[in-house]
Amino acid sequence: MTPDPYTSSLPKTKRPTEPSPASRNDNPNQSATQNVQQDTPTHFVRQKILSWFSRVGISPSMAKDPKSQRNTLERRKQIIELQKAVNLQAVLNIALNVTITESESDGLDPDWFFAFSNMAEEIHSPGMQELWGKIFAVEVSKPGSFSLRSLQMLKLLTHRDAKVFAKAVSIASRRQHDTIPRILVGFHRKKGILSFFKRAVPEQLNLASVGLSYPDLLALQDMKLLYASEIESGEYAEGQQTSWRCGAEQFTLESKQPGVALVYFKFTAVGSELYKLVPRKQNPAYLSALKGVLSEVFNIH
């Protein structure tokens, strides 16, 4: 239902012109040298490239004799294994400092733990390590909270992906007695004869105006954190109420007329599990815009 806003007209192209003899470069070697100079990284970029590859034990050159090569490869293995241990240690320290309510439950599944550790050792970003530490603390307290499928998806997320997901969480609502988050975007109603005489009102808000752009939405769908299309709720009867919570704010919608349905993006099962890890940040602009749209067909308490 969401239109693609990325349409534009192509610019007119200029017809190529032949360079004048005075401006033509007849020295191919000089031209090649200029291209190499333009493409060569600056000293600062070069140092960054060397620094990153040094973290996995790779340098620009390698000794040719077999003994030195074996030593280089062995050193590389040690560097990688040490980094994995450092990553796990960071996750452990975060988990130890997570405040969580203890509960009596079955013990942690050993298969889950070793699968978790194999994935967590390859998490290098401090921001993502924090998420993995929280996951482990929750799982120890309440085994079964996070599936291996969710962990596999989380492992593929970059820190930038996590920031996009946090935007979605900030505007997600949960219905009372329901654990699946939804991003409410508007409503749909049956078209009756009298609807032709009513003033036109927007039935959906533009999520880009409240921080979640169209590319963000597509990215979340590609990552299988949101379902790929909008979903409509069942139709509400006149006077029917439904209660929601968005961040710290609770509100109740009471239908003004029959035949009205809410329109929303629904989190997938994996998205719902990861939703529990992200701190809730209020988005007043979203709530204000949403209520402005829904007030056409709902009384909001």
C-alpha positions in Angstrom: 0.0 0.0 0.0 3.0 2.3 0.5 3.9 4.0 -2.8 7.6 4.2 -3.8 8.5 7.9 -3.5 11.8 7.5 -5.3 10.7 8.5 -8.9 12.5 11.2 -10.8 13.0 12.3 -14.4 16.3 11.5 -16.1 18.5 14.6 -16.9 19.2 15.4 -20.5 22.6 14.1 -21.7 25.1 16.2 -23.6 26.5 14.9 -26.8 30.2 14.2 -26.4 32.6 16.5 -28.3 36.0 15.8 -29.8 38.8 17.6 -27.8 40.9 20.1 -29.6 44.4 19.2 -30.6 45.8 21.6 -28.1 44.0 20.0 -25.2 44.5 16.4 -26.3 47.0 14.4 -24.3 49.1 12.3 -26.7 51.3 10.8 -24.0 49.6 7.6 -22.7 52.2 7.1 -20.0 51.5 10.5 -18.5 47.7 9.8 -18.5 48.2 6.4 -16.8 50.4 8.0 -14.1 47.8 10.7 -13.4 45.1 8.0 -13.0 47.3 6.1 -10.5 47.9 9.2 -8.5 44.2 10.0 -8.3 43.3 6.4 -7.2 46.1 5.9 -4.7 44.8 6.2 -1.1 46.0 9.1 1.0 48.5 8.5 3.8 45.7 8.6 6.4 43.5 6.2 4.5 46.5 3.9 3.9 47.2 3.7 7.6 43.5 2.9 8.3 43.7 0.1 5.8 46.8 -1.4 7.3 45.4 -1.0 10.8 42.3 -3.0 10.0 44.1 -5.8 8.2 46.6 -6.0 11.0 43.8 -7.0 13.3 43.5 -10.3 11.4 47.2 -10.8 11.1 47.7 -9.7 7.5 50.4 -7.3 6.2 51.2 -6.1 2.7 53.9 -8.7 2.1 54.7 -12.2 3.3 58.1 -14.0 3.5 58.7 -16.5 0.8 60.4 -19.3 2.8 58.0 -22.0 4.1 59.2 -21.6 7.8 58.4 -17.9 7.9 55.1 -18.5 6.2 54.1 -21.1 8.8 55.1 -18.6 11.6 53.0 -15.9 9.9 50.0 -18.1 9.6 50.3 -19.4 13.2 50.6 -15.8 14.4 47.5 -14.9 12.4 45.5 -17.8 14.1 46.6 -16.6 17.5 45.5 -13.0 16.8 42.1 -14.1 15.6 41.6 -16.5 18.5 42.7 -13.8 21.0 40.2 -11.4 19.5 37.4 -13.9 19.8 38.2 -14.4 23.5 38.3 -10.6 24.0 34.8 -10.4 22.3 33.4 -13.1 24.5 34.9 -11.4 27.6 33.2 -8.2 26.7 29.8 -9.9 26.3 30.3 -11.7 29.7 31.1 -8.5 31.5 28.0 -6.8 30.1 25.8 -9.8 31.1 27.2 -9.7 34.6 26.1 -6.1 35.0 22.5 -6.5 33.6 19.9 -6.0 36.3 17.2 -8.6 35.8 14.5 -10.3 37.9 15.4 -13.9 38.8 12.9 -16.6 38.1 12.7 -20.2 38.9 12.9 -22.1 35.6 14.6 -24.9 33.8 18.4 -24.7 33.3 20.0 -23.2 30.3 20.1 -25.5 27.2 23.8 -26.4 26.7 23.3 -26.5 22.9 21.9 -23.0 23.0 24.8 -21.8 25.1 27.5 -23.2 22.8 25.7 -21.9 19.7 25.5 -18.5 21.4 29.2 -18.5 22.3 30.2 -19.4 18.7 28.2 -16.5 17.4 29.0 -14.0 20.1 32.8 -14.5 19.7 32.5 -12.9 16.3 30.7 -9.7 17.5 33.3 -6.9 17.5 31.1 -3.7 17.8 30.7 -2.5 21.4 27.1 -1.5 20.7 26.3 -5.0 19.4 28.2 -6.7 22.2 25.9 -4.8 24.6 22.9 -6.4 23.0 24.4 -9.9 23.1 25.3 -9.4 26.8 21.6 -8.5 27.5 20.4 -11.5 25.6 22.5 -13.9 27.6 21.4 -12.4 30.9 17.7 -12.7 30.0 18.2 -16.2 28.7 19.9 -17.4 31.9 17.0 -15.9 33.9 14.3 -17.2 31.6 15.5 -19.9 29.2 13.7 -20.0 25.9 13.3 -16.3 25.6 15.5 -16.1 22.5 15.6 -18.7 19.7 18.7 -19.6 17.8 17.0 -18.3 14.7 16.9 -14.8 16.4 20.5 -15.1 17.3 21.5 -15.9 13.7 19.5 -12.9 12.5 21.1 -10.7 15.1 24.6 -11.8 14.1 24.0 -10.5 10.6 23.0 -7.0 11.9 25.5 -4.2 11.9 25.5 -1.4 14.4 23.9 0.8 11.8 21.1 -1.9 11.3 20.5 -1.9 15.0 20.1 1.9 15.0 17.5 1.6 12.2 15.7 -1.1 14.2 15.7 1.2 17.3 13.9 3.8 15.3 11.1 1.3 14.6 11.0 0.3 18.2 10.5 3.9 19.3 7.2 4.1 17.3 6.0 0.6 17.9 2.9 -0.1 20.0 1.6 -3.2 21.7 -2.0 -4.0 22.2 -3.2 -4.9 25.7 -2.5 -8.6 26.4 -0.5 -9.0 23.2 3.2 -9.5 22.9 3.6 -8.7 19.2 4.6 -5.0 18.5 3.0 -3.1 15.6 3.7 0.2 14.0 0.3 1.9 13.7 0.2 4.1 10.6 -3.5 4.9 10.0 -6.9 3.4 9.3 -9.1 2.0 6.6 -12.9 2.3 6.4 -15.6 1.0 4.2 -16.7 3.6 1.7 -20.4 4.5 2.0 -22.6 6.8 0.1 -22.2 9.6 2.7 -18.4 9.4 2.4 -18.5 11.3 -0.9 -19.9 14.4 0.9 -17.3 14.4 3.7 -14.0 16.4 3.5 -11.0 14.4 2.5 -8.6 13.5 5.4 -5.3 11.6 5.3 -5.9 8.0 6.4 -2.2 7.3 6.9 0.7 9.2 8.3 4.0 9.5 6.6 6.5 7.6 8.7 9.4 9.5 7.1 8.1 12.7 8.8 8.6 11.1 12.2 12.0 9.5 11.7 11.5 6.2 9.9 12.3 6.7 6.2 11.1 4.5 3.3 14.6 3.0 2.9 14.7 2.2 6.6 11.3 0.4 6.2 12.6 -1.6 3.3 15.8 -2.5 5.2 13.8 -3.8 8.1 11.6 -5.9 5.8 14.7 -7.3 4.0 16.2 -8.2 7.4 12.9 -10.1 8.2 12.2 -7.9 11.3 9.0 -6.5 9.9 6.5 -8.2 7.6 6.8 -7.0 4.0 3.4 -5.4 3.6 0.9 -3.4 5.7 -1.7 -5.4 7.6 -5.3 -4.4 8.4 -6.9 -5.4 11.7 -10.4 -6.8 11.8 -13.2 -4.2 11.5 -14.3 -2.5 14.6 -17.9 -2.1 15.6 -19.2 1.3 16.6 -18.2 2.0 20.2 -15.7 -0.9 20.3 -12.5 -0.1 22.3 -8.9 -1.3 22.0 -6.1 -0.3 24.4 -2.5 0.3 23.3 0.9 1.2 24.7 3.6 3.1 22.8 6.7 3.6 24.9 5.6 4.9 28.3 2.2 6.2 27.0 -1.0 4.2 27.1 -4.1 5.2 25.1 -7.5 3.7 24.2 -9.1 3.9 20.8 -12.9 3.9 20.6 -14.4 3.5 17.2 -16.8 6.3 16.2 -18.4 4.2 13.4 -18.6 0.6 12.2 -16.4 -0.8 9.5 -13.2 0.8 10.6 -9.9 -1.1 10.6 -6.4 -0.1 11.8 -3.5 -0.3 9.4 -0.1 -1.2 10.7 3.3 -2.8 10.1 3.7 -6.0 12.2 6.9 -7.2 13.7 7.9 -10.7 12.8 8.6 -13.4 15.5 12.3 -12.6 15.3 11.7 -8.8 15.4 9.4 -9.3 18.4 12.2 -11.1 20.3 14.7 -8.4 19.5 12.2 -5.7 20.3 12.5 -6.7 24.0 16.2 -5.8 24.0 16.0 -2.2 22.7 15.4 0.7 25.2 12.2 2.5 24.6 12.6 6.1 23.5 9.6 8.3 23.3 8.8 9.8 19.9 6.2 12.6 20.7 6.1 13.7 17.0 4.9 10.2 16.0 2.2 9.9 18.7 0.9 13.4 17.9 0.8 12.7 14.1 -0.8 9.3 14.7 -3.5 10.7 17.0 -4.2 13.4 14.5 -4.9 10.8 11.8 -6.9 8.3 14.0 -9.1 11.0 15.6 -11.1 11.1 12.4 -12.6 7.7 13.2 -11.7 7.0 16.8 -12.2 8.8 20.1 -8.9 8.7 21.8 -8.7 8.4 25.6 
